[in-house]
Amino acid sequence: MSHTHTHDGWPQPYRLLDAQPYWEGLAAGQLKFQRCTACHQAVWPAHSFCPHCNADADKLEWQSASGRGSLYSYSTVLRGPTPAFASIAPYTVGFVEMDEGYYFFAQIEGAPETMKVGSRVEARMIQRGEQNLPVFVLA
């Protein structure tokens, strides 16, 4: 049976080794992703090979994202699944189509009635437990 690690009540993410540069980037206030030098496609989530062309890990380069994109889809959560999330409910989560060509799932801050699919958004970092995490706001 696994145990969920928490800090100040916030569940903390399990850090896969393939994504270590992503977590290091967040700690420095940067949003990072991989790009394949063979097919030039953005790769997210982190992989040990390119899921687009099957290129090996040595063809994957970490890059800094602009933190900007368009709201692709979203849903407002009315009841948080843990006490920490319940403390911020209602909150909105969704997929952002990043300008670099990949989809990123995160919290979207703002009143749900102001959000529209296609709206421009930008990332900012917040502290959740011991971890910096990106949330998006309407641009």
N, C-alpha and C positions, 0 to 999 in steps of 0.2 A: 504494500500500500504506500502510495506516495504522500508526501506532506507538502502543502503549499507554503512557500516562504512568504512571510509578510513583514512589513516594516511600517510602523505607525498605523496599522490596520489595512494598508494597501497591499494587495497581492503583488508580488514581484515577479517579473518575467523570468522564464527559464532561458538561459543564454546558450544557444547553440554555438558550437565552435566556429562554424562557417560564418556566423554573423558577428564575430568579435569586433571587427572594425566598425560595424554599425553602432554597437554599444559604446565603444570608445569615442566615436563621433558625437553621440548624444551627450556624453559626459562633458565634451568640449563645446556643446551648443550647436553642433552641426548635424544635419540630416544626410546620411550617406546611403548609397545604393551601389550595385555592381553594374558594369557595362561590359559586354563581350567585345573584345577587339577583333574577333573573327567575323561576326555577323552584325556588329554595332547595335544590337538590341539591348535595352535596359533589362536587368535581371533583378526581380524582387518577388518573393523574399530571397534571402541569400542562399546560394547554392554552391556546391563543390564542382559543378560543371554547368555549361550553358544549356538551359532547357529548350532553347530555340534551335540550336544547331549542333548540340552535343559536344561542343568544344571543351577541352580539359580546363581544369581550374587555372592553369597558368595563362589562359586567355581572358580571365575575368579580372577587371580592374575596379577598384573602389573609387568612386567619385563623390563629390559633394553635390547635393541637390540644391536647387534654388529655394526650395520650400514653398513654391507656388504651383497652383494647379486649378482645376475646375471641379466643383462638386459633382460627382457622378451618381451617387445615391445616398440616402440617409434615412435614419429612423430615430425617433425619440423614445428613450427608455423612461418609463414612468416609475418603475420600482426597481431599485438597484439590487443586484444579487448578493451583495455583502454589505455589512454596516457602512464601510467606507464609501461604496458607490451609492448606497441609499442616502448618505449625507449630502450628495450633490444632485440627487434626482429632483426634477426630471433633467436628463442630459441627452445630448444627441451624439450619435456615432454614425460614421458613414465612410464610403469610399471616395477618395480624391484621385482624379486622373492627373498625375503629376506632369508638369511641363516636360520632363525628361522622358516620358513615355511608359510609365508603369503606374499601377494602381496601389494606393496605400490606404489602409484602414486605420482610422483614428477617431478621437473625439472631435466634434465640431462645436465650437462655442458660439453662443448667440441664441436669440429667440427663434424657435422653430418656424414661426410664421414669417420670418424674414428670409428663410432659406429657400432656394430654388435650385433644381438640377441645372447645372451649367454655370452657376454663380462662381466667380473667381474667389479663391481662398488663399491664405498664406499661413505657414506654420509659425508657431512660437513655442518655446520650451516651458514646461512647468515641472515642478518637483512633485513626484508621487512616491512617498516612502523614501527610499534611498536612491531613486532613479529619476533622471531627467527623461521626460517623454514629450513628443511633439503633440500639440493640439492645433487645430486649424480654426481660423477666424475669417469672416467675410472680408475681402480686400476692398 
